[in-house]
Amino acid sequence: MKKRILILEACGSADEPHECNGLCEQAQLYGIEHVCKCVRSNDELETTLASNGQFDYIYLSAHGNSDGFASEDRHVDMSWRYLASLLCASDCMNDECVLMLSCCRGGLMDVAYNMFLTCSHICYVLGPRQSLTSSDMHICFGIFLYNMEIRGLDVACEKIRLATDQRFSCYDREEESISLMNYSDMYYGHPYD
């Protein structure tokens, strides 16, 4: 079955279309069906997730921090946990779906762990650990997609650092299971307390 990628433009910056269109073009080169949507509100994001089928990759372009993400005009503004609940409720992720968070701080451990704890269907979270420009994001995520799809490497995130010296993290729910349990106990209390 043909792979699919959903590319969500939610930032609102002037250079965002170039970043996202570049990723759409790259997906076409690899035979990945792409759906590109510009979302202008939380409701529009929710509708987009629920009405476009299932995806192997979901790419979110927005402004971000450890708490959540937003558009420049703040019409899109939500926590990572709320996004995770929308992803689960919408059933938009195929097995092994990779969430590509093109947001400053989208690759922080807190972001991934909060998403994993909110939605058990999320398998992978990838993003930068620092602030980057749209051109940085375009190159870094392009390297990741190339190494996943063309080279079939499970170390695609490491290739970003080797090529650009940018700090990206890719979290795998299965690899993080022990740490995730400790994180959950530390921040949310033991479920049997």
C-alpha positions in Angstrom: 0.0 0.0 0.0 1.2 3.5 -0.9 2.5 5.6 2.1 0.9 8.8 3.0 2.0 12.1 4.6 -0.1 14.9 6.1 1.6 18.2 6.0 0.0 20.8 8.3 0.8 24.5 7.9 -0.1 26.1 11.1 2.7 28.7 11.7 1.6 31.5 9.5 5.1 32.8 8.8 6.0 34.1 5.3 8.5 31.4 4.6 6.4 28.5 5.9 4.9 27.7 2.4 8.4 27.2 1.0 9.3 24.7 3.8 6.0 22.7 3.5 5.9 22.8 -0.4 9.5 21.5 -0.4 8.5 18.6 1.7 5.5 17.9 -0.5 7.7 17.8 -3.6 10.1 15.5 -1.8 7.3 13.1 -0.9 6.2 13.0 -4.5 9.8 12.0 -5.5 9.5 9.0 -3.1 6.0 8.0 -4.3 4.4 9.1 -1.0 0.9 10.4 -1.4 0.8 13.8 0.2 -2.0 15.9 1.7 -1.0 19.5 2.4 -3.4 21.6 4.5 -3.1 25.2 5.8 -5.0 25.2 9.1 -6.1 28.6 10.6 -7.9 27.5 13.8 -8.0 24.7 16.4 -11.3 23.6 15.0 -9.9 23.5 11.5 -7.0 21.4 12.7 -9.4 19.0 14.4 -11.5 18.7 11.2 -8.4 18.1 9.1 -7.2 15.3 11.3 -10.6 13.6 11.3 -11.4 13.9 7.6 -8.4 12.9 5.5 -7.8 9.2 6.3 -4.7 7.6 7.8 -1.1 8.6 7.4 2.4 7.2 7.9 3.8 10.6 8.5 2.2 13.7 10.0 4.2 16.9 9.7 3.2 19.9 11.8 4.7 23.3 11.1 4.0 25.8 13.9 5.7 27.9 16.6 6.4 25.7 19.6 7.7 25.3 23.1 7.7 22.6 25.7 4.0 23.3 26.5 2.5 23.3 23.1 2.3 25.0 19.7 0.6 28.0 18.1 0.3 30.1 14.9 1.6 33.6 14.7 -1.9 35.0 15.2 -2.7 32.5 18.0 -5.8 31.3 16.2 -4.2 27.9 16.4 -3.0 27.4 20.0 -3.0 24.1 21.8 -1.0 21.9 24.2 0.9 18.9 23.1 -1.4 16.7 25.2 -4.5 18.1 23.5 -2.9 17.5 20.1 -2.2 13.9 21.2 -5.9 13.4 22.2 -7.0 14.8 18.8 -4.7 12.4 17.0 -6.1 9.4 19.0 -9.7 10.4 18.6 -9.4 11.1 14.8 -7.8 7.7 14.1 -5.5 9.4 11.5 -2.3 7.5 12.2 -1.3 4.2 10.6 0.7 1.8 12.6 4.3 3.1 13.1 3.2 6.7 12.1 6.0 9.2 12.7 5.0 12.7 14.1 7.4 15.2 12.6 7.1 18.3 14.7 8.5 21.3 12.8 8.3 23.5 15.8 10.9 25.0 18.0 11.4 22.7 21.0 9.3 19.9 19.3 12.0 17.4 20.0 12.1 17.8 23.8 11.6 14.7 26.0 8.6 16.4 27.8 6.9 16.9 24.5 7.2 13.3 23.4 6.4 11.8 26.8 3.3 13.9 27.3 2.1 12.8 23.8 2.9 9.2 24.5 1.1 9.3 27.9 -2.0 10.9 26.3 -2.3 8.6 23.2 -1.2 5.0 23.2 -1.3 5.0 19.4 1.6 7.4 19.0 4.7 5.5 18.2 7.3 8.0 17.2 7.9 11.7 17.8 10.6 13.7 16.0 11.6 17.3 16.3 14.3 19.8 17.0 15.6 20.5 20.5 16.2 24.2 19.8 14.9 27.1 17.8 15.3 26.8 14.0 14.3 28.6 10.9 12.0 27.3 8.2 15.0 26.7 5.9 16.7 24.7 8.7 13.5 22.6 9.2 13.2 22.0 5.5 16.7 20.6 5.2 16.7 18.6 8.4 13.3 16.9 7.9 14.3 16.3 4.2 17.4 14.5 5.4 15.2 12.4 7.8 12.7 11.5 5.1 15.4 10.6 2.6 17.1 8.3 5.0 13.9 6.6 6.1 12.4 6.2 2.6 15.3 5.8 0.2 18.0 4.3 2.4 15.7 2.5 4.9 17.8 3.5 7.9 16.4 3.4 11.4 19.1 5.9 12.4 17.7 8.6 10.2 17.6 11.1 13.1 21.3 10.7 13.6 21.9 11.5 10.0 20.3 15.0 10.6 23.0 15.7 13.2 25.8 14.4 11.0 24.7 16.4 8.0 23.8 19.7 9.7 25.0 19.7 13.4 21.4 20.5 14.4 20.1 18.8 17.6 17.0 16.7 16.7 15.5 13.9 18.8 13.4 11.0 17.7 11.5 9.2 20.5 10.3 5.6 20.0 7.5 4.6 22.4 8.9 1.1 22.8 12.5 2.2 23.5 11.3 4.8 26.0 8.8 2.5 27.9 10.8 2.2 31.2 11.7 5.9 31.2 8.1 6.7 30.3 6.7 4.8 33.3 9.1 6.6 35.6 8.2 10.0 34.0 4.5 9.2 34.5 5.0 8.3 38.1 7.1 11.4 38.8 4.7 13.9 37.1 1.3 12.2 37.4 1.6 9.9 40.4 1.5 6.2 40.4 -1.8 5.0 39.0 -2.4 2.8 42.0 -1.8 5.4 44.7 
